[in-house]
Amino acid sequence: VHYTNLLTSGKLHSYLADIDRRATEFYFRAVSGLAKQEEVNEKLQAENQMLWVQKMNNIDSRATNMVNAEIIFA
């Protein structure tokens, strides 16, 4: 019903654009915060690239799950 109302009122595009903007901002804040919390930084990247990639992939996955739970499927 919500989808149909947005579609017929012409507000669907702006609604989806707002969701996308909020999700993107939330994702980058989450990645930044988790990386800082776990000390995944340029120093680690220079010293041990494989460990850095593993940790960043893990952070990426968790941030994506957070975005899905908090914004997309909320």
Secondary structure, 3 states (H helix, E strand, C coil): CHHHHHHHHCCHHHHHHHHHHHHHHHHHHHHHHHHHHCCCCHHHHHHCHHHHHHHHHHHHHHHHHHHHHHHHCC
